[in-house]
Amino acid sequence: MGGYGWNYLVVTYDPATDPTYQSRDGTAFRDEAEMLEELGVAGWELLFIREPGGDRLLYYWRRGRA
């Protein structure tokens, strides 16, 4: 049953500690436009954006498993 389901990715933006957008897999994006473009081209779908407090943002992405 391989290939079914989703892969998930979270990208964090916290300008108080780091001006870049950081994914949990170690990828960094210099701005939001670069992040949206690169992840979109790679097949990631933006699910939602969460604001846990302050200026911090969490971007939740998913894409189908290969």
C-alpha positions, 0 to 999 in steps of 0.5 A: 500500500505504499504511495498512499497518504500525505507527507507534511512539512512545517515552515516557521517564521519568527522575525524576533530570532531569525529573519528567514523562513525555516523548515523543519528539514533544514531548508531556509527561504529568504522571504515568503515569496521565495518559500511559496514559489519553491514549495509550490513548484515542488508539489507542496500544498499550503494547508493553513497558516497559524499565528501562535503569538507575537510575530511568529508564523507557522506554515503547514504544507502537505503533498502526496506520497510518491 
